[in-house]
């Protein structure tokens, strides 16, 4: 039996398997139509901090069902396994594990936003109030 792995080691291991994306790069890819931004933050955080205009909001517990292009509950945006998905959580931790899960589904271009929503906001990228 192998020794238990801590979460920091797990995150480091998972992150070594793909290239994460910085907020400005994600915004440019989104604007160019080359990336789908997916906000997995829970509702209270979205209400508190706002939304990224144009991002698809998907609760974390529904992510795989909504983004599997072959799934019966897929979002209309989940058109292909080649879709470039940028998963966004609050600070860039949960999104790493979510991106790894999408990789397991065959979404090989899935990545996550370094620093999460907080880094997006700190970079002065567009944010709208949650009621907008």
N, C-alpha and C positions, 0 to 999 in steps of 0.2 A: 504494500500500500504506500502511495506517495504522500509526502508531507502536504498539509493544507496550504493553499495559496491565499494570500491576503488580497484584498480588493485593489490596493495600489499596484501590486505585481500583476494582477489580472488585467487591469487597465493598460499598463505598460505593454504587456504581451499582446493584447488585442490591437492597440494602436500601432504596433510595429508591423501589422499586416496590411495596412492601407495608409493613404495620405489624407490627413485631416485638412480642413480648409479654414482659412482666416476669414473674418467678417467681410472685408472689402472684396476678397476674391469670390466669396459666396454671392454677394450682392451683384457683382459684375456678371457672374455666370447666370444668375436669375434674370437679370435685365436682358441678357443676350438670348434668353430662352433655352439655355443649356443646363438648367438645374431646377429641380422642384424643391422648394424649401418646405420642410415639414416640422411644425412646432408641436412638440410632445409635452410641453409644460402643462401642469394641471391648472384647472380653471381659476383657482384663487390667484395664482401667479400671473395669469393672463389678465385678470381683472385689475390686479395691482399695478402691473408694469406696462400693460398695453400689448399690442399685436404687431407683427411684421406684416405690412400690407402685401397681400398676394400669397402669403404662406398658407399652406394647407394645415389646418389644425386637426390633429389626430391624437386622441388620448393614448398614452403609452401602452395600455393594456389591449388596445385595438390595432396597433401599428402593423403587425404582420398580416392580419386579415385585410386591412385596408390597402396595403401596398403590394400584396402578392398579385402579379398580373394574371395569374390563373385562378385566383380565388373567387368564390361566389359572392363575397362581400367587399370586393375591391372598390376603391374610390375610382371615379372616372379618370383621374389623372394617372393611375397606375396602368400605363399602357404597354410596358415592355420591361424585360429584365435588363435592358440596356439603359434604362432611365437613370439619370444622375440625380440621386436623392441626397439632400443635405439635411440631416436630422439635427434639430435644435432643442436642447433642454435649457434649463436655467443657467448653468455654469459650465457645461461641457463634460459632465461625468456620465450621467445616465444615457446620454446620446451615444457615447462610445459603445456601450453594451447593446443599444438599439441598432446601431449600424452593423455590429457583428451579427446580430440576429438576421438582419436583412441580407447580409452576405450569405448566410446559411440557406436563405430562400432563393439564392441565385442572382440577387441584385448586386452584381459585382462592382458597380460604380457608386454604391452607397458610401457615404462618408458622414462625418459630423463636424459641427462648427466648434472650432477651438474657442473655449471661453463661453460658449453658449449665448443665450439671449443677452446676458449682462455685458459681454464683450461687444455684441452688435450695438447695443444701446450706447456704450462708452465710445464706440467709433463714430457716433453721431449719424448712424444710418437710419433710414425711415422707420418710425414707430407711430402707430395710431392708437388712440384710446380704445379700450376693449369694446366700448359701446358703439364705435364708429363703423 
